[in-house]
């Protein structure tokens, strides 16, 4: 980083990353951290992190408590946007399957910066870019549209596919001849959808790859709470190279995964 770092934090236990933020401050980079007001079982840890970062010169803000969770994993560095499926923890980064996406698309970066500012000053966020997927404002509509646009194949990483409307959309895609495979869990098995579980890695990402040409990576599952009530952030990628790279990782994971596979689906 040369000028600015804006980071949204839900969980954080990486000393190396904390040291990197401190080093950026020492280089006269303006570093701002927006830290979640709560997470499951870790509020004391979050408050201690706030104190340490403040001491090192980071500008620290805390999210409002109007939503059950501020669960986004996002960072802006010198005009680049990073959206992650993982937290800044050893468990997520070293021992879990997850993805992160970086873009320098100026309009996307501007949109993410507007979201960061809105949440930092606790003002309403007004969405304006169709590829930044934000709960509770736009996730349901934009992820539904992403699924509906599938023509041939939809590959999903998601541990909690439980939303009724989203499950119905997946069912509709199956009826339209689309192959749907999920690494993770469906609330109830849907005829024609194959599901498997990772064996060697913990799954900590919400991602979809559509027709090998577009992808979604974010923090929100296809689950009502995460679509409609919590702050979640994801991004839709319209880059065939990225989508195909994610597709190849999915296929490798699929081969090594095990569990229930619907007999009517191609495995």
Phi and psi restraints in degrees (value plus and minus 20) as a CYANA .aco file:
   2 UNK   PHI    -125.7   -85.7
   2 UNK   PSI     -55.9   -15.9
   3 UNK   PHI    -144.4  -104.4
   3 UNK   PSI     -71.9   -31.9
   4 UNK   PHI    -160.7  -120.7
   4 UNK   PSI     127.3   167.3
   5 UNK   PHI    -155.9  -115.9
   5 UNK   PSI     103.9   143.9
   6 UNK   PHI    -139.2   -99.2
   6 UNK   PSI     100.2   140.2
   7 UNK   PHI    -147.9  -107.9
   7 UNK   PSI     115.6   155.6
   8 UNK   PHI    -122.3   -82.3
   8 UNK   PSI     108.6   148.6
   9 UNK   PHI    -143.5  -103.5
   9 UNK   PSI     107.3   147.3
  10 UNK   PHI    -129.5   -89.5
  10 UNK   PSI     -67.9   -27.9
  11 UNK   PHI    -153.6  -113.6
  11 UNK   PSI     125.4   165.4
  12 UNK   PHI    -179.0  -139.0
  12 UNK   PSI      96.9   136.9
  13 UNK   PHI    -159.4  -119.4
  13 UNK   PSI      -5.9    34.1
  14 UNK   PHI    -110.4   -70.4
  14 UNK   PSI      89.4   129.4
  15 UNK   PHI     -82.1   -42.1
  15 UNK   PSI     -55.1   -15.1
  16 UNK   PHI     -85.6   -45.6
  16 UNK   PSI     -56.7   -16.7
  17 UNK   PHI     -91.7   -51.7
  17 UNK   PSI     -58.3   -18.3
  18 UNK   PHI     -82.4   -42.4
  18 UNK   PSI     -61.9   -21.9
  19 UNK   PHI     -84.2   -44.2
  19 UNK   PSI     -55.6   -15.6
  20 UNK   PHI     -86.5   -46.5
  20 UNK   PSI     -58.1   -18.1
  21 UNK   PHI     -85.0   -45.0
  21 UNK   PSI     -63.2   -23.2
  22 UNK   PHI     -81.8   -41.8
  22 UNK   PSI     -61.6   -21.6
  23 UNK   PHI     -85.3   -45.3
  23 UNK   PSI     -56.6   -16.6
  24 UNK   PHI     -83.0   -43.0
  24 UNK   PSI     -63.2   -23.2
  25 UNK   PHI     -78.7   -38.7
  25 UNK   PSI     -62.5   -22.5
  26 UNK   PHI     -83.4   -43.4
  26 UNK   PSI     -43.8    -3.8
  27 UNK   PHI    -109.0   -69.0
  27 UNK   PSI     -10.9    29.1
  28 UNK   PHI      51.1    91.1
  28 UNK   PSI       3.0    43.0
  29 UNK   PHI     -97.6   -57.6
  29 UNK   PSI     117.7   157.7
  30 UNK   PHI    -102.1   -62.1
  30 UNK   PSI      91.9   131.9
  31 UNK   PHI    -131.5   -91.5
  31 UNK   PSI     104.2   144.2
  32 UNK   PHI    -141.3  -101.3
  32 UNK   PSI     115.1   155.1
  33 UNK   PHI    -141.4  -101.4
  33 UNK   PSI     105.4   145.4
  34 UNK   PHI    -124.1   -84.1
  34 UNK   PSI      91.8   131.8
  35 UNK   PHI    -128.1   -88.1
  35 UNK   PSI     115.0   155.0
  36 UNK   PHI     -78.0   -38.0
  36 UNK   PSI     123.0   163.0
  37 UNK   PHI     -89.7   -49.7
  37 UNK   PSI     -45.3    -5.3
  38 UNK   PHI    -176.9  -136.9
  38 UNK   PSI     137.1   177.1
  39 UNK   PHI    -167.0  -127.0
  39 UNK   PSI     154.6   194.6
  40 UNK   PHI     -90.0   -50.0
  40 UNK   PSI      86.6   126.6
  41 UNK   PHI      60.5   100.5
  41 UNK   PSI     -14.0    26.0
  42 UNK   PHI    -145.5  -105.5
  42 UNK   PSI       2.9    42.9
  43 UNK   PHI     -82.1   -42.1
  43 UNK   PSI     -60.8   -20.8
  44 UNK   PHI     -81.9   -41.9
  44 UNK   PSI     -59.2   -19.2
  45 UNK   PHI     -84.3   -44.3
  45 UNK   PSI     -60.5   -20.5
  46 UNK   PHI     -83.7   -43.7
  46 UNK   PSI     -62.5   -22.5
  47 UNK   PHI     -87.0   -47.0
  47 UNK   PSI     -57.6   -17.6
  48 UNK   PHI     -85.9   -45.9
  48 UNK   PSI     -58.5   -18.5
  49 UNK   PHI     -82.4   -42.4
  49 UNK   PSI     -64.2   -24.2
  50 UNK   PHI     -74.3   -34.3
  50 UNK   PSI     -67.2   -27.2
  51 UNK   PHI     -83.0   -43.0
  51 UNK   PSI     -62.4   -22.4
  52 UNK   PHI     -85.6   -45.6
  52 UNK   PSI     -63.5   -23.5
  53 UNK   PHI     -86.1   -46.1
  53 UNK   PSI     -61.1   -21.1
  54 UNK   PHI     -78.7   -38.7
  54 UNK   PSI     -62.8   -22.8
  55 UNK   PHI     -82.6   -42.6
  55 UNK   PSI     -52.5   -12.5
  56 UNK   PHI    -105.2   -65.2
  56 UNK   PSI     -23.0    17.0
  57 UNK   PHI      81.8   121.8
  57 UNK   PSI     -16.2    23.8
  58 UNK   PHI     -93.8   -53.8
  58 UNK   PSI     119.6   159.6
  59 UNK   PHI    -102.6   -62.6
  59 UNK   PSI      96.4   136.4
  60 UNK   PHI    -131.1   -91.1
  60 UNK   PSI     113.3   153.3
  61 UNK   PHI    -147.7  -107.7
  61 UNK   PSI     137.1   177.1
  62 UNK   PHI    -137.3   -97.3
  62 UNK   PSI     120.3   160.3
  63 UNK   PHI     -85.3   -45.3
  63 UNK   PSI     139.8   179.8
  64 UNK   PHI     -88.1   -48.1
  64 UNK   PSI     151.7   191.7
  65 UNK   PHI    -131.5   -91.5
  65 UNK   PSI       4.2    44.2
  66 UNK   PHI     -95.7   -55.7
  66 UNK   PSI     -42.4    -2.4
  67 UNK   PHI    -131.7   -91.7
  67 UNK   PSI     131.2   171.2
  68 UNK   PHI     -78.0   -38.0
  68 UNK   PSI     -57.0   -17.0
  69 UNK   PHI    -165.6  -125.6
  69 UNK   PSI     122.7   162.7
  70 UNK   PHI    -125.8   -85.8
  70 UNK   PSI      76.1   116.1
  71 UNK   PHI    -128.4   -88.4
  71 UNK   PSI     -14.2    25.8
  72 UNK   PHI     -87.8   -47.8
  72 UNK   PSI     132.8   172.8
  73 UNK   PHI    -147.9  -107.9
  73 UNK   PSI      75.2   115.2
  74 UNK   PHI    -164.5  -124.5
  74 UNK   PSI     126.3   166.3
  75 UNK   PHI    -166.6  -126.6
  75 UNK   PSI     121.1   161.1
  76 UNK   PHI    -137.7   -97.7
  76 UNK   PSI     106.5   146.5
  77 UNK   PHI    -153.8  -113.8
  77 UNK   PSI      91.7   131.7
  78 UNK   PHI      27.4    67.4
  78 UNK   PSI      28.6    68.6
  79 UNK   PHI      63.0   103.0
  79 UNK   PSI      -8.1    31.9
  80 UNK   PHI    -138.8   -98.8
  80 UNK   PSI     122.6   162.6
  81 UNK   PHI    -127.5   -87.5
  81 UNK   PSI     111.8   151.8
  82 UNK   PHI    -137.4   -97.4
  82 UNK   PSI     105.3   145.3
  83 UNK   PHI    -139.7   -99.7
  83 UNK   PSI     106.9   146.9
  84 UNK   PHI    -137.0   -97.0
  84 UNK   PSI     132.8   172.8
  85 UNK   PHI    -111.0   -71.0
  85 UNK   PSI     -28.1    11.9
  86 UNK   PHI    -136.1   -96.1
  86 UNK   PSI     136.7   176.7
  87 UNK   PHI    -105.7   -65.7
  87 UNK   PSI     150.6   190.6
  88 UNK   PHI    -106.3   -66.3
  88 UNK   PSI      44.0    84.0
  89 UNK   PHI    -152.8  -112.8
  89 UNK   PSI     135.0   175.0
  90 UNK   PHI     -81.9   -41.9
  90 UNK   PSI     -61.0   -21.0
  91 UNK   PHI     -79.3   -39.3
  91 UNK   PSI     -65.3   -25.3
  92 UNK   PHI     -94.7   -54.7
  92 UNK   PSI     -59.4   -19.4
  93 UNK   PHI    -102.4   -62.4
  93 UNK   PSI     -57.1   -17.1
  94 UNK   PHI    -118.2   -78.2
  94 UNK   PSI     -55.0   -15.0
  95 UNK   PHI    -134.8   -94.8
  95 UNK   PSI     -10.2    29.8
  96 UNK   PHI    -149.0  -109.0
  96 UNK   PSI     132.2   172.2
  97 UNK   PHI    -101.8   -61.8
  97 UNK   PSI     103.4   143.4
  98 UNK   PHI    -175.2  -135.2
  98 UNK   PSI     155.7   195.7
  99 UNK   PHI    -158.1  -118.1
  99 UNK   PSI     135.4   175.4
 100 UNK   PHI    -156.2  -116.2
 100 UNK   PSI     130.3   170.3
 101 UNK   PHI    -147.8  -107.8
 101 UNK   PSI     117.3   157.3
 102 UNK   PHI    -139.0   -99.0
 102 UNK   PSI     116.3   156.3
 103 UNK   PHI    -160.2  -120.2
 103 UNK   PSI     127.4   167.4
 104 UNK   PHI    -129.8   -89.8
 104 UNK   PSI      -8.7    31.3
 105 UNK   PHI     -74.5   -34.5
 105 UNK   PSI      95.3   135.3
 106 UNK   PHI     -80.0   -40.0
 106 UNK   PSI     -58.2   -18.2
 107 UNK   PHI     -90.9   -50.9
 107 UNK   PSI     -58.6   -18.6
 108 UNK   PHI     -86.1   -46.1
 108 UNK   PSI     -62.6   -22.6
 109 UNK   PHI     -81.7   -41.7
 109 UNK   PSI     -63.3   -23.3
 110 UNK   PHI     -81.4   -41.4
 110 UNK   PSI     -61.0   -21.0
 111 UNK   PHI     -84.9   -44.9
 111 UNK   PSI     -64.5   -24.5
 112 UNK   PHI     -84.8   -44.8
 112 UNK   PSI     -57.7   -17.7
 113 UNK   PHI     -83.8   -43.8
 113 UNK   PSI     -58.2   -18.2
 114 UNK   PHI     -84.6   -44.6
 114 UNK   PSI     -58.9   -18.9
 115 UNK   PHI     -84.5   -44.5
 115 UNK   PSI     -65.4   -25.4
 116 UNK   PHI     -78.9   -38.9
 116 UNK   PSI     -65.3   -25.3
 117 UNK   PHI     -83.8   -43.8
 117 UNK   PSI     -63.9   -23.9
 118 UNK   PHI     -80.3   -40.3
 118 UNK   PSI     -65.3   -25.3
 119 UNK   PHI     -92.1   -52.1
 119 UNK   PSI     -51.5   -11.5
 120 UNK   PHI     -86.6   -46.6
 120 UNK   PSI     -61.8   -21.8
 121 UNK   PHI    -116.0   -76.0
 121 UNK   PSI     -14.1    25.9
 122 UNK   PHI      38.6    78.6
 122 UNK   PSI      29.2    69.2
 123 UNK   PHI    -138.4   -98.4
 123 UNK   PSI     137.9   177.9
 124 UNK   PHI     -80.6   -40.6
 124 UNK   PSI     121.9   161.9
 125 UNK   PHI    -113.5   -73.5
 125 UNK   PSI     110.1   150.1
 126 UNK   PHI    -131.1   -91.1
 126 UNK   PSI      85.8   125.8
 127 UNK   PHI     -90.4   -50.4
 127 UNK   PSI     125.3   165.3
 128 UNK   PHI    -163.3  -123.3
 128 UNK   PSI     -24.7    15.3
 129 UNK   PHI    -138.6   -98.6
 129 UNK   PSI     106.0   146.0
 130 UNK   PHI     -89.7   -49.7
 130 UNK   PSI     -36.2     3.8
 131 UNK   PHI    -119.1   -79.1
 131 UNK   PSI     -28.5    11.5
 132 UNK   PHI    -112.1   -72.1
 132 UNK   PSI      98.5   138.5
 133 UNK   PHI    -124.2   -84.2
 133 UNK   PSI      93.7   133.7
 134 UNK   PHI    -147.9  -107.9
 134 UNK   PSI     106.6   146.6
 135 UNK   PHI    -114.9   -74.9
 135 UNK   PSI     126.1   166.1
 136 UNK   PHI    -108.0   -68.0
 136 UNK   PSI     -15.2    24.8
 137 UNK   PHI     -91.9   -51.9
 137 UNK   PSI     -68.8   -28.8
 138 UNK   PHI    -149.4  -109.4
 138 UNK   PSI     -26.9    13.1
 139 UNK   PHI     -78.8   -38.8
 139 UNK   PSI     -65.8   -25.8
 140 UNK   PHI     -80.8   -40.8
 140 UNK   PSI     -68.7   -28.7
 141 UNK   PHI     -87.0   -47.0
 141 UNK   PSI     -64.2   -24.2
 142 UNK   PHI     -96.6   -56.6
 142 UNK   PSI     -54.5   -14.5
 143 UNK   PHI     -94.5   -54.5
 143 UNK   PSI     -52.8   -12.8
 144 UNK   PHI     -82.3   -42.3
 144 UNK   PSI     -64.1   -24.1
 145 UNK   PHI     -84.3   -44.3
 145 UNK   PSI     -58.4   -18.4
 146 UNK   PHI     -80.7   -40.7
 146 UNK   PSI     -66.1   -26.1
 147 UNK   PHI     -85.8   -45.8
 147 UNK   PSI     -65.4   -25.4
 148 UNK   PHI     -80.7   -40.7
 148 UNK   PSI     -48.5    -8.5
 149 UNK   PHI     -99.2   -59.2
 149 UNK   PSI     -23.8    16.2
 150 UNK   PHI     -88.8   -48.8
 150 UNK   PSI     111.4   151.4
 151 UNK   PHI    -124.8   -84.8
 151 UNK   PSI     -56.6   -16.6
 152 UNK   PHI    -144.7  -104.7
 152 UNK   PSI     -69.0   -29.0
 153 UNK   PHI    -168.4  -128.4
 153 UNK   PSI     115.1   155.1
 154 UNK   PHI    -147.9  -107.9
 154 UNK   PSI      98.3   138.3
 155 UNK   PHI    -127.6   -87.6
 155 UNK   PSI     110.9   150.9
 156 UNK   PHI    -149.2  -109.2
 156 UNK   PSI     113.1   153.1
 157 UNK   PHI    -125.7   -85.7
 157 UNK   PSI      96.3   136.3
 158 UNK   PHI    -189.9  -149.9
 158 UNK   PSI     103.9   143.9
 159 UNK   PHI    -102.6   -62.6
 159 UNK   PSI     -32.6     7.4
 160 UNK   PHI    -159.5  -119.5
 160 UNK   PSI      44.5    84.5
 161 UNK   PHI    -103.8   -63.8
 161 UNK   PSI      72.1   112.1
 162 UNK   PHI    -146.7  -106.7
 162 UNK   PSI     -32.0     8.0
 163 UNK   PHI     -89.2   -49.2
 163 UNK   PSI     108.2   148.2
 164 UNK   PHI     -81.1   -41.1
 164 UNK   PSI     -64.4   -24.4
 165 UNK   PHI     -86.0   -46.0
 165 UNK   PSI     -59.3   -19.3
 166 UNK   PHI     -89.2   -49.2
 166 UNK   PSI     -58.5   -18.5
 167 UNK   PHI     -83.4   -43.4
 167 UNK   PSI     -56.4   -16.4
 168 UNK   PHI     -85.4   -45.4
 168 UNK   PSI     -59.9   -19.9
 169 UNK   PHI     -82.9   -42.9
 169 UNK   PSI     -60.7   -20.7
 170 UNK   PHI     -83.3   -43.3
 170 UNK   PSI     -61.1   -21.1
 171 UNK   PHI     -80.9   -40.9
 171 UNK   PSI     -62.1   -22.1
 172 UNK   PHI     -83.2   -43.2
 172 UNK   PSI     -57.8   -17.8
 173 UNK   PHI     -86.6   -46.6
 173 UNK   PSI     -59.7   -19.7
 174 UNK   PHI     -78.5   -38.5
 174 UNK   PSI     -65.5   -25.5
 175 UNK   PHI     -83.4   -43.4
 175 UNK   PSI     -46.4    -6.4
 176 UNK   PHI    -105.8   -65.8
 176 UNK   PSI     -16.5    23.5
 177 UNK   PHI      72.5   112.5
 177 UNK   PSI      -9.5    30.5
 178 UNK   PHI    -102.0   -62.0
 178 UNK   PSI     118.3   158.3
 179 UNK   PHI    -105.6   -65.6
 179 UNK   PSI     106.2   146.2
 180 UNK   PHI    -141.4  -101.4
 180 UNK   PSI     105.0   145.0
 181 UNK   PHI    -147.3  -107.3
 181 UNK   PSI     122.4   162.4
 182 UNK   PHI    -147.8  -107.8
 182 UNK   PSI     105.4   145.4
 183 UNK   PHI    -114.8   -74.8
 183 UNK   PSI      89.6   129.6
 184 UNK   PHI     121.7   161.7
 184 UNK   PSI    -158.5  -118.5
 185 UNK   PHI    -160.6  -120.6
 185 UNK   PSI     117.4   157.4
 186 UNK   PHI    -116.8   -76.8
 186 UNK   PSI     125.1   165.1
 187 UNK   PHI     -81.0   -41.0
 187 UNK   PSI     -62.4   -22.4
 188 UNK   PHI    -159.8  -119.8
 188 UNK   PSI     120.8   160.8
 189 UNK   PHI     -83.6   -43.6
 189 UNK   PSI     114.6   154.6
 190 UNK   PHI    -131.0   -91.0
 190 UNK   PSI     108.0   148.0
 191 UNK   PHI     -72.9   -32.9
 191 UNK   PSI     108.6   148.6
 192 UNK   PHI      76.3   116.3
 192 UNK   PSI     -30.4     9.6
 193 UNK   PHI    -124.1   -84.1
 193 UNK   PSI     102.7   142.7
 194 UNK   PHI    -110.2   -70.2
 194 UNK   PSI     115.8   155.8
 195 UNK   PHI    -149.8  -109.8
 195 UNK   PSI     123.1   163.1
 196 UNK   PHI    -161.5  -121.5
 196 UNK   PSI     142.3   182.3
 197 UNK   PHI    -136.4   -96.4
 197 UNK   PSI     118.7   158.7
 198 UNK   PHI     -82.8   -42.8
 198 UNK   PSI     124.8   164.8
 199 UNK   PHI    -127.3   -87.3
 199 UNK   PSI     -60.0   -20.0
 200 UNK   PHI    -117.6   -77.6
 200 UNK   PSI     -38.8     1.2
 201 UNK   PHI    -144.4  -104.4
 201 UNK   PSI     128.6   168.6
 202 UNK   PHI     -95.0   -55.0
 202 UNK   PSI     122.9   162.9
 203 UNK   PHI    -114.5   -74.5
 203 UNK   PSI     100.0   140.0
 204 UNK   PHI    -160.6  -120.6
 204 UNK   PSI      46.9    86.9
 205 UNK   PHI    -179.3  -139.3
 205 UNK   PSI     133.3   173.3
 206 UNK   PHI    -138.0   -98.0
 206 UNK   PSI      94.7   134.7
 207 UNK   PHI    -169.3  -129.3
 207 UNK   PSI     132.2   172.2
 208 UNK   PHI    -159.6  -119.6
 208 UNK   PSI     123.4   163.4
 209 UNK   PHI    -142.2  -102.2
 209 UNK   PSI     101.9   141.9
 210 UNK   PHI    -130.2   -90.2
 210 UNK   PSI      97.8   137.8
 211 UNK   PHI      34.1    74.1
 211 UNK   PSI       5.7    45.7
 212 UNK   PHI      43.9    83.9
 212 UNK   PSI      -5.4    34.6
 213 UNK   PHI    -150.7  -110.7
 213 UNK   PSI     -34.6     5.4
 214 UNK   PHI    -163.7  -123.7
 214 UNK   PSI     135.8   175.8
 215 UNK   PHI    -167.8  -127.8
 215 UNK   PSI     140.9   180.9
 216 UNK   PHI    -147.7  -107.7
 216 UNK   PSI     115.9   155.9
 217 UNK   PHI    -154.3  -114.3
 217 UNK   PSI     112.3   152.3
 218 UNK   PHI    -190.3  -150.3
 218 UNK   PSI    -185.8  -145.8
 219 UNK   PHI    -124.1   -84.1
 219 UNK   PSI     -25.6    14.4
 220 UNK   PHI    -122.0   -82.0
 220 UNK   PSI     105.4   145.4
 221 UNK   PHI     -95.9   -55.9
 221 UNK   PSI     146.5   186.5
 222 UNK   PHI    -101.4   -61.4
 222 UNK   PSI      48.7    88.7
 223 UNK   PHI    -159.1  -119.1
 223 UNK   PSI     115.8   155.8
 224 UNK   PHI     -73.5   -33.5
 224 UNK   PSI     -67.6   -27.6
 225 UNK   PHI     -78.3   -38.3
 225 UNK   PSI     -61.1   -21.1
 226 UNK   PHI    -101.6   -61.6
 226 UNK   PSI     -42.5    -2.5
 227 UNK   PHI    -102.4   -62.4
 227 UNK   PSI     -55.6   -15.6
 228 UNK   PHI    -135.7   -95.7
 228 UNK   PSI     -33.6     6.4
 229 UNK   PHI    -148.5  -108.5
 229 UNK   PSI     -49.6    -9.6
 230 UNK   PHI    -121.9   -81.9
 230 UNK   PSI     141.7   181.7
 231 UNK   PHI    -101.8   -61.8
 231 UNK   PSI      94.5   134.5
 232 UNK   PHI    -152.6  -112.6
 232 UNK   PSI     129.8   169.8
 233 UNK   PHI    -155.7  -115.7
 233 UNK   PSI     114.6   154.6
 234 UNK   PHI    -163.8  -123.8
 234 UNK   PSI     153.9   193.9
 235 UNK   PHI    -158.6  -118.6
 235 UNK   PSI     121.9   161.9
 236 UNK   PHI    -116.0   -76.0
 236 UNK   PSI     107.6   147.6
 237 UNK   PHI    -128.5   -88.5
 237 UNK   PSI     103.6   143.6
 238 UNK   PHI    -130.3   -90.3
 238 UNK   PSI      39.9    79.9
 239 UNK   PHI    -152.9  -112.9
 239 UNK   PSI      93.1   133.1
 240 UNK   PHI     -80.3   -40.3
 240 UNK   PSI     -56.0   -16.0
 241 UNK   PHI     -83.1   -43.1
 241 UNK   PSI     -63.7   -23.7
 242 UNK   PHI     -86.2   -46.2
 242 UNK   PSI     -66.1   -26.1
 243 UNK   PHI     -80.5   -40.5
 243 UNK   PSI     -62.1   -22.1
 244 UNK   PHI     -90.0   -50.0
 244 UNK   PSI     -54.2   -14.2
 245 UNK   PHI     -84.7   -44.7
 245 UNK   PSI     -64.3   -24.3
 246 UNK   PHI     -84.2   -44.2
 246 UNK   PSI     -57.7   -17.7
 247 UNK   PHI     -81.4   -41.4
 247 UNK   PSI     -62.1   -22.1
 248 UNK   PHI     -86.5   -46.5
 248 UNK   PSI     -56.0   -16.0
 249 UNK   PHI     -87.2   -47.2
 249 UNK   PSI     -62.2   -22.2
 250 UNK   PHI     -78.6   -38.6
 250 UNK   PSI     -66.0   -26.0
 251 UNK   PHI     -82.4   -42.4
 251 UNK   PSI     -59.6   -19.6
 252 UNK   PHI     -85.8   -45.8
 252 UNK   PSI     -62.2   -22.2
 253 UNK   PHI     -84.0   -44.0
 253 UNK   PSI     -59.3   -19.3
 254 UNK   PHI     -81.4   -41.4
 254 UNK   PSI     -61.9   -21.9
 255 UNK   PHI     -84.5   -44.5
 255 UNK   PSI     -55.9   -15.9
 256 UNK   PHI    -109.8   -69.8
 256 UNK   PSI     -31.1     8.9
 257 UNK   PHI    -101.6   -61.6
 257 UNK   PSI     145.7   185.7
 258 UNK   PHI    -164.2  -124.2
 258 UNK   PSI     151.8   191.8
 259 UNK   PHI     107.9   147.9
 259 UNK   PSI    -185.2  -145.2
 260 UNK   PHI     -91.9   -51.9
 260 UNK   PSI     109.2   149.2
 261 UNK   PHI    -146.1  -106.1
 261 UNK   PSI     106.8   146.8
 262 UNK   PHI     -83.7   -43.7
 262 UNK   PSI     113.2   153.2
 263 UNK   PHI     -85.9   -45.9
 263 UNK   PSI     -42.0    -2.0
 264 UNK   PHI    -107.9   -67.9
 264 UNK   PSI     -20.6    19.4
 265 UNK   PHI    -125.9   -85.9
 265 UNK   PSI     130.3   170.3
 266 UNK   PHI     -91.6   -51.6
 266 UNK   PSI     115.1   155.1
